[in-house]
């Protein structure tokens, strides 16, 4: 069986399972857990077969699957949820096909979409279920470190340096997150703000590790993200 065919089955199975069990959370959770385990087992076999196996190349696709599952519960029912599912199937298929390919564009897409989706899902969980802030911060910290570290996996630097910069990004994000959880904003506004903070930190470190960082790149990304954050703050109504 070809890898393209298996990738098609993996992507379509995601759609079928989500559509079949999405209405009942207690059924969807174990079903998607089994799906993720099967997905992980296949990727392990395929990467090992091609002699490119490492744990970060296994973690990165799983994080993307988790992000799509989490975002599924946040997207409103109807047209937008249908659009989201189509997008998920297409991206899962192409990411799975390119499992052996090291591409900057693929890493950017996978990293940024995964982070935005997971941070949105975590803030939504905090918004609706009101757990302790420490739980929300713990989830955001783990998510930030894993996504950042997985995205740096193919960077030609030592593991010690990649771990250090991933941990530093995580620490900075947690500092911002601690302030955000107390703001009376809707969870979508909080996730967009945090995403922009993560994006600026991550892209600066990414260019630095490739020795391709300069003042113009820093200025552009900082100003662009700052404008987006200011617009979000100004246009978001404060909840009571």
N, C-alpha and C positions, 0 to 999 in steps of 0.2 A: 504494500500500500504506500503510495507516494506521500511525501510530506505535505504537498499542496492539498491533497484530498483530506488528510487528517486535520489540517488547519481549517478547512471548510467545515468539517464535522464539529470541531471544537467551537467555532464561531456560531454555527447554527444551533448547536446544542445549548449554548448560553441563552439564545433567544427562546427556544422551546421551553426550557426549564423555568426561566423568569416568567414567561407568559402563563405557564401551566400552574405554577405554585406561588406567584407573586402576591396573590390576594390573601394568603394565609402565612403569616410570618413563621409560625412554629413548624410549618412544613418546608418553607423555603430555606430556612437556615441549614438544616441537616442535608437537604438535597444539594445546595450550592457548596456545602463543605465537601461532600463526596465528589462533586464536579471538579472542585479545585484540586483535590487530592489526585484524581485521575489525570487532570491537566498537568499537574506537577510531576507525576510519575512518567508521563509521556515525554515531557521536556527533559527530564533527567536522562532517560534512555537515549533520546535523540542527540543531546549534547555530548553524552559520554561516547556514543557511537562515532561522533565526528571529532572526538578528542579536544573539545573546547569547554569541558565541564568545569564550572566553578559555582560556588553557592550564590554569588551576586547575580549571575546570569539566570539563575533559577528564581531568585527572589523578585527581580524586576517585573517579569510578566505577571506573577502572582499579585503583586501590589496593584497592577493595573486592573486585574479582574476584581479584586476587593473594592477598588475605587468605583468601578462600574456598578457593582452590587449596591454599594452604599449610596451612590447618586440616584439609583433607581427609585429609592424610597423618598427622595427629595423632590424629584421632577414632578410637576403636576400631571394628573391623569389627562388623557385625551391626546390631542395633536402633538404636544411637546414630548410626551412620554414615548409616543410612537417614533418620533424623529430621533429621540435619544437612543432607542433600541436599535434603529437602523445604523446610526453612527457607531454604536458599540460593536455591533456585528462586523461592520466593515473594518474598523480599527483592529479588533481582535484578530481578524483573519490576516491582515497585512503585517501586524506585529509578529504573529506566529510564523508566517512565511519567512520573515526576515530575522528569525531567531539567531542565525549564524552570522548575520551581517552587522558589522560595526559601522553605523552611520550617525553622523552628528544630528541630522534632521530627525531620525527615528528616536534618538535619545532625548532630544528636546521635546518632541511630541509626547513621548511616553512619560517623561518626568513631570512636565508641566500639567498635563491632563490628569495624571494620577494625583498630583498634589492638590490641585484645585478641587477635584472630586472628593477626595478623602477629607480634606479640611472642611469642605461644605457639609459632608455627612456628619462629621464630628460636632461641628457647631450646631447642626440641626438637632442632633441627639441631646446636646446641652440645652438647647432652646426649648424643646418639647418635654424632655424627661427631668430636667433640672437636677442632674447629679452633682456631687461635690466638684468644685472647680479643680481640685487636685486630680480627679479622674480624667477630666477633659484635657488638662495640661499634660498628663502622662501620655494619653493617646496622641496628642499633637507632637509631643517630643519624640516618641517612638516612630511615628509616621515620618517626621522630618528627617530624622537620622537615617532611616532605612532608604528613603527615596533619594536623599542626597548622596549617600554612600554608594548605592547601586548605580547611580548615574555617573559617578566618577570611576567606575570599575575599569574602564578601558583607557583611562588617562595614564600617560607614561610617567607616573610618579610612584614613590614607595607607598606601601599600604599604610605605614605609620603617618605619612603626610596626608593621605586621603582620609584616614580616620580622624585626624586632628581637625581638618577643615570641615568635615561633616559634623563633628561634635560642636565646633564653634558656631556654625550656622544654626544648629539646633538650639544652642544656648541663647543666641540672639532672638530666634523666633519665639522661644519660651518667654523671654522678657516681654516681648510685644504681646504675646498671647495672654499673659497675666493681666495686662491692662485691658485687653479687648473683652475678656469675659465679664468685666464689670460695666461695660458700656451698654446703654439701653438701645441697642441697634438690633435689627432683624439679623438672623444668622447668615443670610446671603451677603449682607453688607460686611459682616465680620470676616467671612471667608474670603471675599474679594480683597479686603484690606490686607489680611495675612498673606494671601497669595502674592500680592505685589511686593510685600516685604521679603518673602522667601525668594521670589524671582530675582530681585535686585542682588541679594546676598549670594544666591546660587550662581547667577551669571557672572558676577565679578570674580568669584572664586574659580569658576570654570575657566574663564579666560586667563586668570593668573596661573593656574596649574599648567596651562598650555603655553605660558610665556607670551601671551598675546593681549595683555591688558595695557590700556593707555588711558589718558585723561579724558579723551573724547568719548570713549565707550562708557566710562564711569558716569560722566556728566549726562549723557543721553539717557541711560537707563534709570538713573536716579531722578532726573527731571520728569521723565515720562511716567514713571510709577507714582511719583509724588503728585502729579496732576490728577491721575486717576483716583488716588486715595482722597484727595481734597474734594473732588467731584462727588465721590461716594458719600463722604461725610456730610457735605452740604445738601445733597439730594435725598438723604435717608431720614424718614421721620423717626423721632425718638419714641420708643414704646413706653407705656406708662409703667 
